[in-house]
Amino acid sequence: MLPISYVCSTCGHWISPLKEDPERCPKEDGAHHHSLSRELDPKPLHFPDLGPAHPFLRYRELLTVYHRARFRGMTDRRFVEAVLEVGDAPLEETPEKWPSLSVQSGFQAEPGAAAGIWVLASGCQDGEDRRTRFARSLRERLPVSETASDTTLLSVWTRESLRLRAYQFVSWTRCNDLSFDRVLLCSQDQLLGVAWGEGLRDAARLGALSHPPRLHVVVRDGETLSAGYEETMDRILGAMHEGVDRTSIPEVARRDPRVRRQIGDSVQKGLRESVDDNAVRLAAERALATVAARGVSGENSYLILRSFVETGGFPVTIYDRTVRAAAESVDESQRDVPDLVDLVAAALLLRTLGDIDPSERICLVLP
């Protein structure tokens, strides 16, 4: 039995990626948006801290595309050979501490301490394009699906290759005995947020993380992700605390991220209760399904909102004045790095509002 499956958040339909399109629910009728969530069975799997340096080889048993290929008759040895034949491997990425950025942003710690801002960059300007090219070349060497379209399969491959970055990040933190409190990334590419949410959740379920870092997606003023988050959490709180007047909570949470953190921690505590009739988990699933079916925050809203619920994170809305202040904290030579200023602006905002302690360890994920 395949250790990876997909479940629809709207209708509950379970999908085996061996036989059906893993990107679309077959019961979607156009009336409601259906979102598929990737689920792992942790029993037959383990998180590989050691193994080949090539991410498509080390983490292959966590990839849907690997199991699809094996189901269609490809041996493990042939899969390894196919990966090596492509040759143009995605770059090895490791977080780097940026001391000057940490100090200028108010995250000053003891000399040599690991606290502060770390940056996970792709290593080259076309890093993401390189991952996509590698995935496309490898896909051409694997057995062809009879059901899924080429466009769908490329989307699956792109999502899988982005998830590898999260796996590599977790392996690096374990090998260096470091834990991170927060991971920040931008919302321009929702697939990046989806892939990191899935990767951190996978690592936690496989025991590689005692708990995942808070995942924050940075959005510009006017984007709808925050609205979806607020509605989701309000529905969860309503189920958890029936009869409590919650009318002022959304507005307070919008102004003060510490309230969002406290709400997230409360939900996290409930989710960790190992009982069969976990009321908090049931409330969370219902709230996520309702918001996702309405498409409040875009096509991938369910998957990103679920990542917030499961990590205790939340979207961070930045404004022009915050971005201008952040630009002053970044060296002039680094201001053109894609997303860097926006990510620093979000970290500065959380720091200024008292949500982040100077001793925290934060990773900014660049595209």
Contacts in CASP RR format, 6 or more apart in sequence:
PFRMAT RR
TARGET T0000
AUTHOR 0000-0000-0000
METHOD contacts of the structure
MODEL  1
MLPISYVCSTCGHWISPLKEDPERCPKEDGAHHHSLSRELDPKPLHFPDL
GPAHPFLRYRELLTVYHRARFRGMTDRRFVEAVLEVGDAPLEETPEKWPS
LSVQSGFQAEPGAAAGIWVLASGCQDGEDRRTRFARSLRERLPVSETASD
TTLLSVWTRESLRLRAYQFVSWTRCNDLSFDRVLLCSQDQLLGVAWGEGL
RDAARLGALSHPPRLHVVVRDGETLSAGYEETMDRILGAMHEGVDRTSIP
EVARRDPRVRRQIGDSVQKGLRESVDDNAVRLAAERALATVAARGVSGEN
SYLILRSFVETGGFPVTIYDRTVRAAAESVDESQRDVPDLVDLVAAALLL
RTLGDIDPSERICLVLP
1 41 0 8 1.000
2 16 0 8 1.000
2 17 0 8 1.000
2 18 0 8 1.000
2 67 0 8 1.000
2 71 0 8 1.000
3 40 0 8 1.000
3 41 0 8 1.000
3 43 0 8 1.000
3 44 0 8 1.000
3 45 0 8 1.000
3 61 0 8 1.000
3 67 0 8 1.000
4 17 0 8 1.000
4 38 0 8 1.000
4 39 0 8 1.000
4 40 0 8 1.000
4 41 0 8 1.000
4 62 0 8 1.000
4 64 0 8 1.000
4 67 0 8 1.000
5 14 0 8 1.000
5 15 0 8 1.000
5 16 0 8 1.000
5 17 0 8 1.000
5 38 0 8 1.000
5 39 0 8 1.000
5 41 0 8 1.000
6 14 0 8 1.000
6 15 0 8 1.000
6 17 0 8 1.000
6 22 0 8 1.000
6 36 0 8 1.000
6 37 0 8 1.000
6 38 0 8 1.000
6 39 0 8 1.000
7 13 0 8 1.000
7 14 0 8 1.000
7 15 0 8 1.000
7 36 0 8 1.000
7 37 0 8 1.000
7 39 0 8 1.000
8 14 0 8 1.000
8 15 0 8 1.000
8 25 0 8 1.000
8 27 0 8 1.000
8 34 0 8 1.000
8 35 0 8 1.000
8 36 0 8 1.000
8 37 0 8 1.000
9 34 0 8 1.000
9 35 0 8 1.000
9 36 0 8 1.000
9 37 0 8 1.000
9 285 0 8 1.000
9 288 0 8 1.000
9 289 0 8 1.000
9 292 0 8 1.000
9 293 0 8 1.000
9 302 0 8 1.000
9 306 0 8 1.000
10 25 0 8 1.000
10 28 0 8 1.000
10 32 0 8 1.000
10 33 0 8 1.000
10 34 0 8 1.000
10 35 0 8 1.000
10 289 0 8 1.000
10 292 0 8 1.000
10 293 0 8 1.000
11 25 0 8 1.000
11 27 0 8 1.000
11 34 0 8 1.000
13 25 0 8 1.000
13 26 0 8 1.000
13 27 0 8 1.000
15 21 0 8 1.000
15 22 0 8 1.000
15 25 0 8 1.000
15 26 0 8 1.000
15 36 0 8 1.000
17 64 0 8 1.000
17 67 0 8 1.000
17 68 0 8 1.000
18 67 0 8 1.000
18 68 0 8 1.000
18 71 0 8 1.000
19 147 0 8 1.000
20 26 0 8 1.000
20 147 0 8 1.000
21 147 0 8 1.000
21 148 0 8 1.000
21 149 0 8 1.000
21 152 0 8 1.000
22 36 0 8 1.000
22 38 0 8 1.000
22 64 0 8 1.000
22 148 0 8 1.000
22 152 0 8 1.000
22 156 0 8 1.000
23 36 0 8 1.000
23 148 0 8 1.000
23 152 0 8 1.000
23 155 0 8 1.000
23 156 0 8 1.000
24 34 0 8 1.000
24 36 0 8 1.000
24 152 0 8 1.000
25 34 0 8 1.000
25 35 0 8 1.000
25 36 0 8 1.000
27 34 0 8 1.000
28 34 0 8 1.000
32 293 0 8 1.000
32 294 0 8 1.000
33 292 0 8 1.000
33 293 0 8 1.000
33 294 0 8 1.000
33 295 0 8 1.000
33 299 0 8 1.000
34 293 0 8 1.000
35 292 0 8 1.000
35 299 0 8 1.000
35 300 0 8 1.000
35 301 0 8 1.000
35 302 0 8 1.000
35 303 0 8 1.000
37 302 0 8 1.000
37 303 0 8 1.000
37 306 0 8 1.000
38 64 0 8 1.000
38 198 0 8 1.000
40 62 0 8 1.000
40 202 0 8 1.000
40 205 0 8 1.000
40 206 0 8 1.000
42 205 0 8 1.000
42 206 0 8 1.000
42 207 0 8 1.000
45 61 0 8 1.000
45 62 0 8 1.000
45 206 0 8 1.000
46 206 0 8 1.000
47 62 0 8 1.000
47 167 0 8 1.000
47 170 0 8 1.000
47 171 0 8 1.000
47 202 0 8 1.000
47 203 0 8 1.000
47 206 0 8 1.000
47 207 0 8 1.000
47 208 0 8 1.000
48 58 0 8 1.000
48 59 0 8 1.000
48 61 0 8 1.000
48 171 0 8 1.000
49 171 0 8 1.000
49 174 0 8 1.000
49 175 0 8 1.000
49 208 0 8 1.000
51 57 0 8 1.000
51 58 0 8 1.000
52 58 0 8 1.000
53 92 0 8 1.000
54 83 0 8 1.000
54 84 0 8 1.000
54 89 0 8 1.000
55 89 0 8 1.000
55 90 0 8 1.000
55 92 0 8 1.000
55 164 0 8 1.000
55 167 0 8 1.000
55 168 0 8 1.000
56 63 0 8 1.000
56 83 0 8 1.000
56 89 0 8 1.000
56 90 0 8 1.000
56 134 0 8 1.000
56 138 0 8 1.000
56 164 0 8 1.000
57 80 0 8 1.000
57 83 0 8 1.000
58 167 0 8 1.000
58 171 0 8 1.000
59 164 0 8 1.000
59 167 0 8 1.000
60 66 0 8 1.000
60 79 0 8 1.000
60 83 0 8 1.000
61 67 0 8 1.000
62 167 0 8 1.000
62 202 0 8 1.000
63 160 0 8 1.000
64 156 0 8 1.000
64 160 0 8 1.000
65 139 0 8 1.000
65 142 0 8 1.000
65 156 0 8 1.000
65 157 0 8 1.000
65 160 0 8 1.000
66 79 0 8 1.000
68 142 0 8 1.000
68 143 0 8 1.000
68 145 0 8 1.000
69 79 0 8 1.000
69 142 0 8 1.000
69 143 0 8 1.000
70 76 0 8 1.000
70 79 0 8 1.000
72 142 0 8 1.000
72 143 0 8 1.000
72 145 0 8 1.000
73 143 0 8 1.000
74 82 0 8 1.000
74 142 0 8 1.000
74 143 0 8 1.000
79 142 0 8 1.000
82 138 0 8 1.000
82 141 0 8 1.000
82 142 0 8 1.000
83 138 0 8 1.000
85 141 0 8 1.000
86 134 0 8 1.000
86 137 0 8 1.000
86 138 0 8 1.000
86 141 0 8 1.000
87 134 0 8 1.000
88 130 0 8 1.000
88 133 0 8 1.000
88 134 0 8 1.000
88 137 0 8 1.000
89 134 0 8 1.000
90 127 0 8 1.000
90 130 0 8 1.000
90 131 0 8 1.000
90 134 0 8 1.000
90 161 0 8 1.000
90 164 0 8 1.000
91 122 0 8 1.000
91 123 0 8 1.000
91 124 0 8 1.000
91 127 0 8 1.000
91 130 0 8 1.000
92 168 0 8 1.000
93 120 0 8 1.000
93 121 0 8 1.000
93 122 0 8 1.000
93 123 0 8 1.000
93 165 0 8 1.000
93 168 0 8 1.000
93 169 0 8 1.000
94 120 0 8 1.000
94 168 0 8 1.000
94 172 0 8 1.000
95 118 0 8 1.000
95 119 0 8 1.000
95 120 0 8 1.000
95 169 0 8 1.000
95 172 0 8 1.000
95 363 0 8 1.000
96 118 0 8 1.000
96 119 0 8 1.000
96 120 0 8 1.000
96 121 0 8 1.000
97 114 0 8 1.000
97 116 0 8 1.000
97 117 0 8 1.000
97 118 0 8 1.000
98 117 0 8 1.000
98 118 0 8 1.000
98 119 0 8 1.000
100 331 0 8 1.000
101 117 0 8 1.000
101 119 0 8 1.000
101 329 0 8 1.000
101 330 0 8 1.000
101 331 0 8 1.000
101 334 0 8 1.000
101 344 0 8 1.000
102 108 0 8 1.000
102 109 0 8 1.000
102 115 0 8 1.000
102 116 0 8 1.000
102 117 0 8 1.000
104 328 0 8 1.000
104 329 0 8 1.000
104 330 0 8 1.000
105 117 0 8 1.000
105 326 0 8 1.000
105 329 0 8 1.000
105 344 0 8 1.000
105 347 0 8 1.000
105 348 0 8 1.000
105 351 0 8 1.000
106 348 0 8 1.000
106 351 0 8 1.000
106 358 0 8 1.000
107 115 0 8 1.000
107 116 0 8 1.000
107 117 0 8 1.000
107 347 0 8 1.000
107 351 0 8 1.000
107 356 0 8 1.000
107 358 0 8 1.000
107 360 0 8 1.000
107 362 0 8 1.000
108 358 0 8 1.000
109 115 0 8 1.000
109 116 0 8 1.000
109 358 0 8 1.000
109 359 0 8 1.000
114 178 0 8 1.000
114 361 0 8 1.000
115 358 0 8 1.000
115 359 0 8 1.000
115 360 0 8 1.000
115 361 0 8 1.000
116 358 0 8 1.000
116 360 0 8 1.000
116 361 0 8 1.000
116 362 0 8 1.000
117 344 0 8 1.000
117 347 0 8 1.000
117 362 0 8 1.000
117 364 0 8 1.000
118 180 0 8 1.000
118 361 0 8 1.000
118 362 0 8 1.000
118 363 0 8 1.000
118 364 0 8 1.000
119 340 0 8 1.000
119 363 0 8 1.000
119 364 0 8 1.000
119 366 0 8 1.000
120 165 0 8 1.000
120 169 0 8 1.000
120 363 0 8 1.000
120 364 0 8 1.000
120 365 0 8 1.000
120 366 0 8 1.000
121 337 0 8 1.000
121 366 0 8 1.000
122 128 0 8 1.000
122 130 0 8 1.000
122 366 0 8 1.000
122 367 0 8 1.000
124 130 0 8 1.000
128 162 0 8 1.000
128 367 0 8 1.000
131 158 0 8 1.000
131 161 0 8 1.000
131 162 0 8 1.000
131 164 0 8 1.000
132 157 0 8 1.000
132 158 0 8 1.000
132 161 0 8 1.000
134 161 0 8 1.000
135 154 0 8 1.000
135 157 0 8 1.000
135 158 0 8 1.000
135 160 0 8 1.000
135 161 0 8 1.000
136 154 0 8 1.000
136 157 0 8 1.000
138 157 0 8 1.000
139 153 0 8 1.000
139 154 0 8 1.000
139 157 0 8 1.000
145 153 0 8 1.000
148 156 0 8 1.000
155 191 0 8 1.000
158 191 0 8 1.000
159 191 0 8 1.000
159 194 0 8 1.000
159 195 0 8 1.000
159 198 0 8 1.000
160 195 0 8 1.000
162 191 0 8 1.000
162 192 0 8 1.000
162 195 0 8 1.000
162 196 0 8 1.000
163 195 0 8 1.000
163 196 0 8 1.000
163 198 0 8 1.000
163 199 0 8 1.000
163 202 0 8 1.000
165 195 0 8 1.000
165 196 0 8 1.000
165 365 0 8 1.000
166 195 0 8 1.000
166 196 0 8 1.000
166 197 0 8 1.000
166 198 0 8 1.000
166 199 0 8 1.000
166 200 0 8 1.000
166 202 0 8 1.000
166 203 0 8 1.000
167 199 0 8 1.000
167 202 0 8 1.000
167 203 0 8 1.000
169 183 0 8 1.000
169 363 0 8 1.000
170 199 0 8 1.000
170 200 0 8 1.000
170 203 0 8 1.000
170 208 0 8 1.000
170 209 0 8 1.000
171 208 0 8 1.000
173 179 0 8 1.000
173 180 0 8 1.000
174 208 0 8 1.000
178 361 0 8 1.000
179 213 0 8 1.000
179 361 0 8 1.000
180 213 0 8 1.000
180 361 0 8 1.000
180 362 0 8 1.000
180 363 0 8 1.000
181 213 0 8 1.000
181 214 0 8 1.000
181 356 0 8 1.000
181 360 0 8 1.000
181 361 0 8 1.000
181 362 0 8 1.000
182 213 0 8 1.000
182 214 0 8 1.000
182 215 0 8 1.000
182 216 0 8 1.000
182 356 0 8 1.000
182 360 0 8 1.000
182 361 0 8 1.000
182 362 0 8 1.000
182 363 0 8 1.000
183 196 0 8 1.000
183 200 0 8 1.000
183 213 0 8 1.000
183 214 0 8 1.000
183 215 0 8 1.000
183 216 0 8 1.000
183 362 0 8 1.000
183 363 0 8 1.000
183 365 0 8 1.000
184 216 0 8 1.000
184 217 0 8 1.000
184 218 0 8 1.000
184 316 0 8 1.000
184 343 0 8 1.000
184 346 0 8 1.000
184 347 0 8 1.000
184 362 0 8 1.000
184 363 0 8 1.000
184 364 0 8 1.000
184 365 0 8 1.000
185 192 0 8 1.000
185 193 0 8 1.000
185 196 0 8 1.000
185 215 0 8 1.000
185 216 0 8 1.000
185 217 0 8 1.000
185 218 0 8 1.000
185 339 0 8 1.000
185 343 0 8 1.000
185 364 0 8 1.000
185 365 0 8 1.000
186 192 0 8 1.000
186 217 0 8 1.000
186 218 0 8 1.000
186 339 0 8 1.000
186 342 0 8 1.000
186 343 0 8 1.000
186 367 0 8 1.000
187 193 0 8 1.000
187 217 0 8 1.000
187 218 0 8 1.000
187 219 0 8 1.000
187 220 0 8 1.000
187 223 0 8 1.000
187 225 0 8 1.000
187 315 0 8 1.000
188 339 0 8 1.000
188 367 0 8 1.000
189 367 0 8 1.000
190 298 0 8 1.000
190 299 0 8 1.000
190 300 0 8 1.000
190 304 0 8 1.000
191 300 0 8 1.000
192 365 0 8 1.000
192 367 0 8 1.000
193 215 0 8 1.000
193 217 0 8 1.000
193 300 0 8 1.000
193 304 0 8 1.000
193 307 0 8 1.000
194 300 0 8 1.000
194 303 0 8 1.000
194 304 0 8 1.000
194 307 0 8 1.000
196 215 0 8 1.000
196 307 0 8 1.000
196 365 0 8 1.000
197 212 0 8 1.000
197 215 0 8 1.000
197 303 0 8 1.000
197 304 0 8 1.000
197 307 0 8 1.000
197 310 0 8 1.000
197 311 0 8 1.000
198 303 0 8 1.000
198 307 0 8 1.000
200 209 0 8 1.000
200 212 0 8 1.000
200 213 0 8 1.000
200 215 0 8 1.000
200 307 0 8 1.000
200 311 0 8 1.000
201 212 0 8 1.000
201 307 0 8 1.000
201 310 0 8 1.000
201 311 0 8 1.000
203 209 0 8 1.000
203 212 0 8 1.000
204 210 0 8 1.000
204 211 0 8 1.000
204 212 0 8 1.000
211 268 0 8 1.000
212 310 0 8 1.000
212 311 0 8 1.000
213 311 0 8 1.000
213 363 0 8 1.000
214 261 0 8 1.000
214 311 0 8 1.000
214 312 0 8 1.000
214 313 0 8 1.000
214 314 0 8 1.000
215 307 0 8 1.000
215 308 0 8 1.000
215 311 0 8 1.000
215 312 0 8 1.000
215 313 0 8 1.000
216 313 0 8 1.000
216 314 0 8 1.000
216 315 0 8 1.000
216 316 0 8 1.000
216 346 0 8 1.000
216 350 0 8 1.000
217 225 0 8 1.000
217 304 0 8 1.000
217 308 0 8 1.000
217 315 0 8 1.000
217 316 0 8 1.000
218 315 0 8 1.000
218 316 0 8 1.000
218 318 0 8 1.000
218 339 0 8 1.000
218 342 0 8 1.000
218 343 0 8 1.000
218 345 0 8 1.000
218 346 0 8 1.000
219 225 0 8 1.000
219 226 0 8 1.000
219 315 0 8 1.000
219 316 0 8 1.000
219 317 0 8 1.000
219 318 0 8 1.000
220 317 0 8 1.000
220 318 0 8 1.000
220 342 0 8 1.000
221 317 0 8 1.000
221 318 0 8 1.000
221 319 0 8 1.000
221 320 0 8 1.000
222 317 0 8 1.000
223 317 0 8 1.000
224 296 0 8 1.000
224 297 0 8 1.000
224 298 0 8 1.000
225 297 0 8 1.000
225 301 0 8 1.000
225 304 0 8 1.000
225 315 0 8 1.000
226 254 0 8 1.000
226 315 0 8 1.000
226 317 0 8 1.000
227 296 0 8 1.000
227 297 0 8 1.000
228 291 0 8 1.000
228 296 0 8 1.000
228 297 0 8 1.000
228 301 0 8 1.000
228 305 0 8 1.000
229 297 0 8 1.000
229 305 0 8 1.000
229 308 0 8 1.000
229 314 0 8 1.000
229 315 0 8 1.000
230 250 0 8 1.000
230 253 0 8 1.000
230 254 0 8 1.000
231 287 0 8 1.000
231 291 0 8 1.000
231 296 0 8 1.000
232 287 0 8 1.000
232 288 0 8 1.000
232 291 0 8 1.000
232 305 0 8 1.000
232 308 0 8 1.000
232 309 0 8 1.000
233 253 0 8 1.000
233 260 0 8 1.000
233 263 0 8 1.000
233 264 0 8 1.000
233 267 0 8 1.000
233 287 0 8 1.000
233 309 0 8 1.000
234 246 0 8 1.000
234 249 0 8 1.000
234 250 0 8 1.000
235 283 0 8 1.000
235 286 0 8 1.000
235 287 0 8 1.000
235 290 0 8 1.000
235 291 0 8 1.000
236 267 0 8 1.000
236 280 0 8 1.000
236 283 0 8 1.000
236 284 0 8 1.000
236 287 0 8 1.000
236 309 0 8 1.000
237 244 0 8 1.000
237 246 0 8 1.000
237 249 0 8 1.000
237 263 0 8 1.000
238 244 0 8 1.000
238 246 0 8 1.000
238 283 0 8 1.000
239 279 0 8 1.000
239 280 0 8 1.000
239 282 0 8 1.000
239 283 0 8 1.000
239 286 0 8 1.000
239 287 0 8 1.000
240 266 0 8 1.000
240 267 0 8 1.000
240 279 0 8 1.000
240 280 0 8 1.000
240 283 0 8 1.000
249 259 0 8 1.000
249 263 0 8 1.000
252 259 0 8 1.000
253 259 0 8 1.000
253 260 0 8 1.000
253 263 0 8 1.000
256 353 0 8 1.000
257 314 0 8 1.000
257 316 0 8 1.000
257 349 0 8 1.000
257 350 0 8 1.000
257 353 0 8 1.000
257 354 0 8 1.000
257 355 0 8 1.000
258 353 0 8 1.000
258 354 0 8 1.000
258 355 0 8 1.000
260 313 0 8 1.000
260 314 0 8 1.000
261 312 0 8 1.000
261 313 0 8 1.000
261 314 0 8 1.000
261 355 0 8 1.000
264 309 0 8 1.000
264 312 0 8 1.000
264 313 0 8 1.000
264 314 0 8 1.000
265 312 0 8 1.000
267 280 0 8 1.000
267 284 0 8 1.000
267 309 0 8 1.000
267 312 0 8 1.000
268 310 0 8 1.000
268 312 0 8 1.000
270 278 0 8 1.000
270 280 0 8 1.000
270 281 0 8 1.000
271 278 0 8 1.000
271 280 0 8 1.000
271 281 0 8 1.000
271 284 0 8 1.000
271 309 0 8 1.000
271 310 0 8 1.000
273 280 0 8 1.000
284 309 0 8 1.000
288 302 0 8 1.000
288 305 0 8 1.000
288 306 0 8 1.000
288 309 0 8 1.000
289 302 0 8 1.000
291 297 0 8 1.000
291 301 0 8 1.000
291 302 0 8 1.000
291 305 0 8 1.000
292 301 0 8 1.000
292 302 0 8 1.000
292 305 0 8 1.000
295 301 0 8 1.000
297 304 0 8 1.000
297 305 0 8 1.000
307 313 0 8 1.000
308 314 0 8 1.000
308 315 0 8 1.000
316 346 0 8 1.000
316 349 0 8 1.000
316 350 0 8 1.000
318 342 0 8 1.000
318 345 0 8 1.000
318 346 0 8 1.000
318 349 0 8 1.000
322 345 0 8 1.000
322 346 0 8 1.000
322 348 0 8 1.000
322 349 0 8 1.000
323 341 0 8 1.000
323 342 0 8 1.000
323 345 0 8 1.000
325 345 0 8 1.000
325 348 0 8 1.000
326 341 0 8 1.000
326 342 0 8 1.000
326 344 0 8 1.000
326 345 0 8 1.000
326 348 0 8 1.000
327 335 0 8 1.000
327 341 0 8 1.000
329 344 0 8 1.000
329 348 0 8 1.000
330 340 0 8 1.000
330 341 0 8 1.000
330 344 0 8 1.000
334 340 0 8 1.000
335 341 0 8 1.000
337 366 0 8 1.000
338 366 0 8 1.000
338 367 0 8 1.000
339 366 0 8 1.000
339 367 0 8 1.000
340 364 0 8 1.000
340 366 0 8 1.000
343 364 0 8 1.000
343 365 0 8 1.000
343 366 0 8 1.000
344 364 0 8 1.000
347 356 0 8 1.000
347 362 0 8 1.000
347 364 0 8 1.000
350 356 0 8 1.000
351 358 0 8 1.000
356 362 0 8 1.000
END
